[in-house]
Amino acid sequence: MEVISQGKYIRISAKKARPVADLIRGKNAKVSLEMLKLMPQRTAGEIKKVITAAMANAENNFNLDKSELIVSKITIDAGPSLKRWRPRAKGAAGAIKKRTSHITVIVSGDVKTKKITDKNENIKEVSKSDDSHKLEMEKPNFNKKEKNAPKVDVKSNFFRRKTG
């Protein structure tokens, strides 16, 4: 089963991001996350976010196991460019293009799903143990003469208000 995740309008050029994506394509998703963590490129962090989102989608929406996912396809397309101007000599203006990119990650894994029965068993155990936490609490009655009685030193006039 294939699960898709996209990161759009990311402020880095596609030309800079594609070499990083080429290193990850076809590898295990967890291994690729470790590789991206160690890369110095700024793109590595952005690609890591998208892969993490794809893994979360696979686990939560389709009950796939995270450890067996593979990055089957990763594409980096150019997004719209932000056009800015910089003043140049003799009253001219030079164009600056701040490029963006769209990152698409497709993660695939076997249809072997996680065991849903474990969740049902945990729910049954919780419902059985609900009665066990209801204990009746009684205040201990200590006599001042008993040996096990706690010692309490309280000044008798501590809260007394002086009048007249």
Stockholm file with secondary structure:
# STOCKHOLM 1.0

chainA/1-164         MEVISQGKYIRISAKKARPVADLIRGKNAKVSLEMLKLMPQRTAGEIKKVITAAMANAENNFNLDKSELIVSKITIDAGPSLKRWRPRAKGAAGAIKKRTSHITVIVSGDVKTKKITDKNENIKEVSKSDDSHKLEMEKPNFNKKEKNAPKVDVKSNFFRRKTG
#=GR chainA/1-164 SS CEEEEEEEEESSCHHHHHHHHHHHTTSBHHHHHHHHHHCCSHHHHHHHHHHHHHHHHHHHHHCBCGGGCEEEEEEEEECCCEEEEEECGGGCEEEEEECCEEEEEEEECCSCBCCSHHHHHHHHHHHHTTGGGCCCCCCCCCCTTCSSSCCCCCCTTSSCCCCC
#=GC SS_cons         CEEEEEEEEESSCHHHHHHHHHHHTTSBHHHHHHHHHHCCSHHHHHHHHHHHHHHHHHHHHHCBCGGGCEEEEEEEEECCCEEEEEECGGGCEEEEEECCEEEEEEEECCSCBCCSHHHHHHHHHHHHTTGGGCCCCCCCCCCTTCSSSCCCCCCTTSSCCCCC
//
